[in-house]
Amino acid sequence: MSATPIKIEESWKTVLAAEFEQPYFQALVQFIKQEKATGKTVYPPGGLIFNAFNTIPLANLKVVILGQDPYIKPNQAMGLSFSVPKGIRIPPSLKNIYKEIQQDVGGTIPTHGDLTAWAEQGIFLLNAALTVEAGKSGSHLKKGWGQFTDAVIRTISAQKTGVVFLLWGNFAKNKRGLIDESKHLVLDAAHPSPLAGGAFFGNKHFSQTNAYLQEQGKEVIDWQIV
């Protein structure tokens, strides 16, 4: 984009270059600028909007975990789905993810919610919307982010093989049609939110992910957050 350079890792910039030039994306950038200009608070901070992309070059991506949009409270959103910075209270959904990991592959429940260590191992922690207005879930999803991240999922499906897509909850499950299941593994489950009444538990997605990665000759994920 000539007017507004996108600060994003080079391999992603290359494969998504056409998307950044689309009128909908130009309009999205202007929308976010206008929101900030009128005094609205937008999460995450600008430098973290593309954090998921900047942590993992496309070549290193092995797993995708799809969320809906960033956390809406102060100091929570960090550009990685389900993740919060160290020192911030672990959200209920992430607590349940941790519990399922412990039941599935063992280990201890982490004391913080920073999932950067997962991202650095090749887990793409993607939210369907990369920004949100403070206090208003879903407020930016239909402003262009949904179209953009659908394109991202299709790009991963087309450019990669042997990726594990973890789709939790109905919103994420609806993205299944974007993925070529003849060359990727798609696992779905209820959302980890307590509102799902515990239906998330017992899915064993974490051991299944590692078994598949091993079959693909890829290094498995260390799910333990230190």
Residue, then its C-alpha position, 0 to 999 in steps of 0.5 A: m500500500s503506497a499511502t499506508p505501509i503495512k508493517i508485516e513480515e516479508s513472506w506474508k507481505t509478498v503473498l498478501a500484497a494483492e489483498f492490501e491493495q484491494p479497495y475493501f482493505q484501503a477502506l478498512v485502514q481509513f476506518i481504523k484511522q477515523e475511529k482513533a481520530t474521533g477518540k475511540t480506543v482500538y485494541p490491540p496497539g498499532g504495533l501489535i495488530f499483525n503480531a501473529f504474522n510477524t512472529i511466524p514467517l509463512a514457511n514456519l507455520k504448522v498449526v492454525i488456531l482461529g479466534q474471533d476478535p481481540y480482547i476488548k478490555p485494557n492491556q489484554a489484546m496482543g495480536l495473538s488469539f487467546s493470548v494475553p501479556k504476562g501479568i494480566r489475568i488469564p481469561p476463562s477460555l484460555k484457562n479451559i484450554y490449559k486444562e484440556i492440555q493438561q488432561d490430554v498431554g500432561g504438564t502443569i497449568p501455566t501461571h500466565g497467558d502469554l502464548t508467544a512460545w506457541a507462536e514461535q514454534g509455528i502456531f499461527l494464533l489468528n483472530a478473524a478480526l485483527t482490531v476491535e473497539a474497546g468494550k465492543s466485541g465484533s465491532h470491526l469484524k464486518k469492516g473488512w477484517g473478515q474478508f481479509t482473514d478469510a483470504v489469509i486462511r485460503t492462502i495458507s491452505a493453498q501455499k502449504t501442506g500438512v497444516v493442522f487447523l484447530l477450529w473451536g466454536n461455531f464461528a471458527k467451524n464456519k471457516r472449514g470450507l476455506i481449507d483444502e482437507s485433502k492436504h491438511l488436518v482440520l479438527d473442530a470442537a466446542h468453544p473453550s469458553p465456560l459458556a459452552g458448558g464444558a463441551f470443549f473438554g476431551n477433544k484431545h486436539f493437542s495430542q492429535t496435532n502432534a501425532y499428525l505433525q510427526e506423521q508429516g515429519k515435522e517437529v511436534i509442539d511443546w504445549q507446556i507454557v513455562 
